[in-house]
Amino acid sequence: TYTYTDGNNCVNSVSKNVKVNPKPTVTFTGLAPTYCMIPDLRVQLNAATNLPGTGVYTRIPAGSGITGTEFIPVFAGEGIYQVQLKWTVDGTGCSDS
């Protein structure tokens, strides 16, 4: 509620309802701690959430190695990477990574 009082001591106010949605919780499975660079190896990543919406997997630091919901070690190349899932809930725009 916002209330305003002018110099003549006239008062007026306005109120507005606000809905706060909970932060979504999302996890994913499918990754082992290490992989070898086997040419045909594709690892399926599986989001664990009952929320409507979409998820996007990315590699950190940014680069190749993730296509849709698959991690492909030979495309990622040698190194240590973090794989992140960002889930955005339909209708609210709320997200979690």
N, C-alpha and C positions, 0 to 999 in steps of 0.2 A: 504494500500500500504506500502510495506517495501522497502526502498532505502538503498543501501550500496555503500560507496565510499572507495576504497582501497588506499594504500599508494602512488600509482602512479596517483591518482586523476581520476581513471577510475570509472565510475558510472554505476550501474545497479539496476533495481527495479523489483518487482513482485507485482501483485495485485490479490486479490481473493474476489469474491462476497460472502456475508453472508446474509442469510435470518433470520430475527428475527420474530418468531411467537408471537401473542398476548397471554397473560396468559388467560387460560380459566376461565369462571365464572360458578360455579355450586352451586346449593342449593338442598335441599331435603325437602319433607314434610312427614307427617304421624305421627309425635310424639306429644303427649300431654305432659303437664308439669309433670304429676304424673300418676302412675299406681298402682293398687293393685296386689298382687301376686296370680292371678287367674290361676289355672293350665293349662287351654286350651287357654289362651289369646295369640294371635300372632298379632303383629302390623306390617303392610306392610309399608316399607319405599320406597318413590318414588323420584327418582332423577329428578331435573328440569333443563334440559339442552338440547340444540339442537345439541350438538357436538357429533361426532362419537367417540366411545371409550368405555372404561369400568370403572366402579366404584366399589370400595370396601368399605364396611361399617365396622367400627371397634368400639369397646368400649374402652373408656379411663376412668380409668386405664384399662389396658388389662385384659381380662378375658372372660368368657362365657356370653351369652345373645343375641348374634347376629348370625344368621344363614342365609347366603346369603343376602337377602333384607328384612329379618324379625327381629324385636326386640321381644324377648320373656322374659317378666319381671320375670317369675318364675325361668328361667335359670340364669338371671343376679343376682338375689338375692337382698336382701334389701340394699339400699344405694343410693348415688347420683352419676350418671355417665354422661359422655359426649359421645354422639354418633357422630362419624365423618365419612364423605364420602370423599374419595380421588378419583378424576376422572382423568384418564390419556387419553389424546387425541390420537387417532390412527394416525400414520404416523409422529407425531412431538415429541411424548414423553413428551410434556408439561403437567403439572398437576396442580390441585388446590384442596384444602381441605376445 
